[in-house]
Amino acid sequence: MKGLLAHGFDALRRIVQLGCLLLAPALSAATAPDWVLASVAENDSGWGQREAALVLLNSNQVSYLPGGGMRGTKRVVMRVIAGDAVASNGIFYNPNTDRILSCRAWTLSADGRKTKEYSGRDFTDSILMYNQYFWDARRVLGFDGTGKVDIGGIIAWEIQAEFHDGVGDASMVFLPSRPPVRVLRSTFEVIPEPGARLEWFATNERLRSPAPGGEPGSLRWDLSRLTPVAIAGTPSAFIPDPLEVSVRCRPAASAPLTWNDISQLAAQIMDPRVDAGGAVKAQAEALVAGMTGRWQRIRALTEFVQKQIVYLAITLDRDNLAGYRPHPAASVLQNRYGDCKDKATLLVSMLRAIGEDGRIVILVNGDPRAVSSDWPSADFNHAITAIPADAGVPASWPVVDAGESGRFVIFDPTDPATPLGVLSQGDQGGYGLIVAAEKGALVRLPTSDPDSSGLVRRVTASVDAYGNLQASVDETRRGLSAADAYSSRFIRSRQQFSDLLKTRVHKNCPLAQSLEWSDDWKPASARYELHFGFKAARYGRLMSNGLMLVTPELLGGQIRLEPWKTPDEGAVVLGPDSMDEEIRLKPPAGFVVEEAPDPWSADCPNLSCRISYAIDGGDLIYRLHLVRKPGVLDKAGYETLREQYQKMQKAERRQILFRNPAPAAPALAHS
Amino acid sequence: MTSRRIFNALLALTAAAPCVRAAQVAWQPVSAEELAGRTSTLAPDAPAEVIFGTIDVDDRNYPYKRRTSQYIRFKIYDPEKAASVTRISALTLSVDGGTLNDVEIHARLTLPDGTSREFGKESIQTRSVEKAGVEQSWLQRLLPSQGLAVDEKFLAVSGIEAGAIIDYQVTNTAYPPPLFFAYNLQRLNIPVRKVTYRHRLSGSSELIPRVVMLNGGNTQASFKFDPDKHLVTVTGQNLPGLVDEPFAAPIFDRSLTVFGSYSQRNLVVIPRDPTIEHDVSLNREDGPWAGYATLNSVIGFYATRPDPEVRKLAAQLTATADSDAGKARSIHNYVHALYLRFLRDGKANLAAPTMFAYAPLGDVISFDKHSDVHIGPLDFIWLALALDRAAGLDAQAILLPNRTRVSFSPDAVVDMFLPDVCLRVKIGDEWMFSLPETPTPMPFGRLPWFNQGQLGLIVQDGKQEFIEIPNSSADQSVIANTGAFQLDPDGGLSGTAKRVLTGEPAFLLRERMRMANDGRRHNILERFLKADFESADVTLTGFSGADDLDAPLELDYELHWADFAETTKSRLIFRPSVFHGLSPSPFASDQRVGAVQFPYSWKETDDLSLQLPAGYKLESPSAPQSMPGDVLGYRIGLSYRPAKGVINLRREFISNLSGVPLKLYPRLKGWYDNVAQNDGHELVAVQSAR
């Protein structure tokens, strides 16, 4: 019966649908709205012609609704300039909290004669992240106009939606990224709830003078001629200024939001999920059984959460705080999977279960400039942990001083390769918020020191009379450098790592062979040791006059900094580095050192390097000592550093000439 | 109306009585030995291992549905690295609410201590992956038009520890199932101890099933067919995990795979003009491929019926041609340009989903005026064929294998092994190829590398006939570099250079530039050049041949290389092979699992001059070694004119290799290592006063 009813309803629905389709041409007169036509009429004077497309208008308007929530209207107008233009646009939303009100798109032919309108069913509604590590409700609603107009044609989008996240700010990133094409004009207008006021924060000077908007109390930001970050000429560690404005609506008489408010809010969401009893307590106690040293016991827990809880972010709750709320610690332990906040919550729970303490710290991973102390906000993307420090903490460990709350060792349980005592590179240098119902604190997260992070390399090598090389290399890395190297090893099988090492050796020694290696990872002292040896035929080049050319730079893979050609504002974040290298190179029997380069040194604010050569018992000793301080560099600082690196690498490649005082003929023999 | 009967020489099947299997979850016991293992017996580094897997495919209700049931037992050695097998995701599709497939997932986790936990429906999460966007107005809510919707069922097995065992049972029922099926029985980086594939084929007398096993010889595999039960059984043991290697063959050429398809024993083709009949009957002796060739031939017969518009167009296109080759080239260029415009304008998205349909040729010619007509790539082949014939040329369609997917053997009779189509046109006594239907801009007379070097099937009625598709020679795919450079005393190099590309390298670049305007093309070509010069500044100063498919693609550029030479107190040390001095060998690893497969033969030539700085001369110059050969050849020559301080370098590299067996890998690697070594040959210039 139910099936029959359903069938009948379905048939009725189809009949009505058919009627609507028949009516559709009459209902949808295909004319573009005035705002589209006005944008098309604007003259870009050929400014955008080198790209595949030009966005003529990118406009966002946000209205705060009485009783909470925001209504947003996004409008985009794009001109197709080349056939390979990607003409896709849309919005991110969460169907559990947000509501799409309308979505429309229009295409206008290049000659302006044909206009076509598209509606909801022509849009695609897809999940935002489709991979093995994230499972949640976030979606993207978009319309792909690629190929729907000829060159010179126009595509326009308009999407209206209501957002009820309740925690995040309204924000607009003016830097073009989706799609990465030039934008002729970009606007952002925010309208407050009646009787309320707007607070705002901008990352860039160009955005610090908003104009009044069209409604009482509203503000409007308007930028023109924006270019996306260029692929070429941009350093790999470049973080552009997003040209971002964040806005929030506050009751007229309210005090400004403080970091303490944010900390309390986070504690309300997260603290109930901390659970130091039951299975969590049993597991924690089992892990530390028989251990007496405080940090030994803590390390046992950190390693367990790092290694035994694999990364998987699942969000099943449907309320507006679902994405911020960790799973209960006991569930994370039972599941053996979780995301960063799950892992941090479990570790804090386990610490408390053995009588220790711990706090969750929230931060923005990957950009130390993303959190401004002047703008208390809940816009974080990562959670780690803070463990109370004591006098036994080594000086090299990442420690923060949180004032009244005391000193804490910072540890990231999500990073499977960086042990307690070292902080992951992406977590360093920015602000982190220690979450607590009381005494929460915004702290500057530590940055590794080159004294505690770096590489010591010792190479013993010999060259025979035919130029054949035999080399033995011992590399010992400490701190962050060790964690990075171990991470590279950890994600690969033995064969894959072996191939990686061979590629590295082959770069400077194309005929390298017989490579053998072993390695050892000591997480407690954050040391990674790699020992390898190889042979390389004809490494030294024998010349007919008894000279042999040899470069001491046996191993490639040194840092290569790309030139900063992009005009975009931004910064390059570089971690610490230090290297202490000694190569003992034994010349062929009967050969002497004919010419060794002069010592070389360089100093700039972030880099210090010394290269020297010595002769010891007939062997040539090459020494390199390098120290790079970590830093957030602007263009001038980065280019200075890059120039020093280039000079250093050129100095490293300088050849050594061995001479055989009595060359045997023929000189050009090969193995 | 025409009906044709196609006989199958491989499998003569009778209908099988359908049976119903009870839907229940039954788990196989885990042995103590299975629980005890801590590392893979097949690959000690593997994060997980398939202890056994069974795949049962039930086609008794084909073509209405296909039920595929998998039971797989994994041993987990490293949970962190085994995420791909500890999380199961399956997609279900529907169109306007009509289900295209159903998926059921069940799992059981057995911990090393022997305790186990089952995961059933309550553990499965479901979400929509993709659907049509809808607005939430009252009208849309009343009248949802769902279109294509993709949902995901997801199960993350919780509580996994190293040493645990996971059993999965996944059942997928497809309505209706596709014509083709392919099951790869190996996994990326995860070895398989034992796998069994059972396929109960449809017993319908109307269908001809064809099933083949690929690469069974490389593994401990067996293939059995039981004609009474219509049952194909493939088993494999101790299969290694698949790995990515440079210049590896396609995955289906190096892994145990079952391919199959059904074709209709009685096929009815409805022509647009019912007055025209074309009857064909086939005999068993016509060969197992005769049916597929004939099917396409019949469709081609109807699709290319003489048409006044086509005749008129053919006459226009060939009016100025003074030879058959000129006529064929003109037609090829016209149809190819039309097809590229069809792709660029996005009309390809409207293409009919099946090749067993055709559009009126007039609609193909003016496709932009017929947005309501389903036009597919094959229609452009039919158009070219009709134009060729209207121009009086002898032309045929040829079904082609594609080496990017799988190598072709006529013994493996599965239609999907011949996925591409081209034409051949007789010019004098020779047949020349024409492929106007490809996104890669392709001149008349050429086929892409992946369609070469195998057999092609002539589209004709009756007896099957294959032709050899030869590989193109190295002389047809050439990268020629020329340049005149000056070295300065600081070690910098500057000069002008030219790169001329013909054949495959040019085709590849033209495809990347296909839809770009001149400004974008400039960027693409400059980036292409910069990739070869690690730290140099490259400025493209001009290019030609981007649109002329019969001309070479020529790139002119300036090179400024600040740290080209290393400097000592009185010497400059540099690699005179400016274009290849830093080119590494593609084969760093001395371990190799699979054979090497090069896509095509090619040749590189370099001819450059290098002016030394004033006051410098070469110190005891020496020459790198040449390694001449017909299959692999490398010649490098240096000459020096001391009076002018000019060095000339000529280099020629030829590769006529296609496949290299695994046992010859060490020799191949050694050869490439020597090329890299010789390309890196250094010269020393010393100040003359010394």
Contacts between the chains, C-beta under 8 A, distances in Angstrom:
chain1	res1	chain2	res2	distance
A	13	B	142	7.6
A	13	B	143	6.1
A	16	B	142	7.6
A	16	B	143	6.0
A	17	B	143	5.3
A	17	B	145	6.6
A	20	B	139	7.8
A	20	B	143	6.5
A	49	B	519	6.3
A	50	B	519	4.4
A	50	B	520	7.5
A	50	B	523	7.5
A	51	B	519	8.0
A	51	B	520	7.7
A	52	B	516	7.1
A	52	B	517	7.9
A	52	B	520	5.9
A	81	B	517	6.6
A	82	B	515	6.5
A	82	B	516	5.1
A	82	B	517	4.1
A	82	B	519	7.6
A	82	B	520	5.0
A	83	B	344	4.6
A	83	B	514	7.4
A	83	B	515	3.1
A	83	B	516	6.8
A	83	B	517	7.5
A	84	B	514	7.6
A	84	B	515	3.9
A	84	B	516	5.0
A	84	B	520	6.5
A	99	B	136	5.8
A	100	B	133	7.2
A	100	B	134	7.7
A	100	B	135	5.9
A	100	B	136	6.0
A	101	B	135	6.6
A	101	B	136	6.9
A	102	B	135	5.0
A	102	B	137	7.6
A	103	B	133	5.6
A	103	B	135	6.1
A	119	B	135	7.5
A	120	B	132	7.1
A	120	B	133	4.9
A	120	B	134	4.6
A	120	B	135	4.4
A	120	B	140	6.4
A	121	B	132	4.7
A	121	B	133	7.0
A	121	B	134	6.6
A	121	B	145	5.1
A	121	B	147	6.2
A	122	B	132	7.6
A	122	B	133	7.5
A	123	B	132	6.9
A	123	B	133	2.9
A	124	B	130	6.2
A	124	B	131	7.8
A	124	B	132	6.9
A	124	B	133	6.1
A	125	B	128	7.5
A	125	B	130	7.0
A	125	B	131	5.1
A	125	B	132	6.8
A	125	B	133	4.4
A	125	B	134	7.5
A	126	B	129	6.6
A	126	B	130	4.5
A	127	B	127	6.5
A	127	B	128	7.2
A	127	B	129	5.4
A	127	B	130	7.4
A	127	B	152	7.8
A	130	B	129	6.4
A	130	B	152	7.8
A	132	B	83	5.3
A	132	B	84	6.6
A	132	B	87	5.3
A	132	B	89	7.5
A	133	B	83	7.4
A	135	B	125	6.6
A	135	B	127	7.5
A	135	B	154	5.7
A	135	B	156	7.4
A	137	B	127	6.9
A	141	B	133	5.0
A	142	B	133	7.8
A	143	B	133	7.6
A	146	B	346	6.7
A	147	B	344	7.1
A	147	B	345	6.2
A	147	B	346	2.2
A	147	B	347	7.9
A	147	B	349	7.0
A	148	B	346	5.8
A	150	B	345	6.8
A	151	B	517	7.5
A	232	B	527	6.7
A	232	B	530	7.7
A	307	B	80	6.8
A	308	B	79	7.4
A	308	B	161	7.2
A	310	B	79	5.2
A	310	B	80	5.1
A	310	B	83	6.4
A	310	B	86	7.5
A	310	B	160	7.6
A	311	B	83	7.8
A	312	B	83	7.5
A	312	B	87	6.9
A	312	B	156	5.6
A	314	B	125	7.4
A	314	B	156	6.6
A	316	B	125	6.9
A	334	B	158	6.3
A	334	B	159	5.8
A	335	B	156	7.5
A	335	B	158	3.5
A	335	B	159	6.3
A	336	B	79	6.9
A	336	B	158	6.0
A	336	B	159	5.1
A	336	B	160	5.4
A	336	B	161	7.0
A	337	B	156	6.1
A	337	B	158	6.3
A	416	B	80	6.0
A	491	B	81	7.7
A	493	B	45	4.1
A	493	B	46	7.7
A	493	B	189	7.2
A	494	B	44	7.9
A	494	B	45	5.0
A	495	B	45	7.0
A	495	B	243	7.7
A	495	B	589	8.0
A	495	B	591	6.2
A	498	B	589	7.3
A	498	B	591	7.3
A	499	B	588	6.2
A	499	B	589	4.2
A	499	B	591	7.4
A	502	B	588	4.6
A	502	B	589	5.7
A	502	B	590	7.0
A	503	B	584	7.9
A	503	B	588	4.1
A	503	B	589	7.9
A	506	B	584	6.3
A	506	B	585	6.6
A	506	B	588	4.8
A	506	B	673	7.8
A	506	B	676	7.8
A	507	B	584	6.4
A	510	B	584	7.2
A	510	B	585	6.1
A	510	B	673	5.3
A	510	B	674	7.9
A	510	B	676	3.7
A	510	B	677	4.5
A	510	B	680	6.2
A	511	B	673	5.3
A	511	B	674	7.2
A	511	B	677	5.2
A	513	B	590	6.9
A	515	B	590	7.8
A	537	B	677	8.0
A	538	B	677	6.3
A	541	B	681	7.8
A	541	B	682	5.9
A	543	B	619	7.1
A	543	B	620	4.3
A	543	B	622	6.4
A	543	B	684	7.0
A	544	B	620	4.6
A	544	B	622	6.4
A	545	B	619	7.3
A	545	B	620	4.3
A	547	B	619	7.6
A	547	B	620	6.9
A	547	B	684	7.9
A	549	B	573	6.5
A	549	B	682	6.6
A	549	B	684	6.8
A	551	B	566	7.7
A	560	B	534	8.0
A	560	B	535	7.7
A	595	B	568	6.2
A	595	B	569	6.8
A	595	B	571	8.0
A	597	B	568	6.2
A	597	B	569	7.6
A	598	B	569	7.3
A	646	B	562	7.9
A	646	B	563	6.8
A	649	B	563	7.9
A	650	B	491	7.7
A	650	B	563	5.3
A	650	B	566	7.0
A	650	B	567	7.8
A	653	B	566	5.0
A	654	B	566	5.9
A	654	B	567	7.3
A	654	B	568	6.1
A	655	B	566	6.0
A	655	B	568	6.3
A	655	B	573	5.3
A	657	B	568	7.5
A	668	B	622	6.3
A	670	B	625	8.0
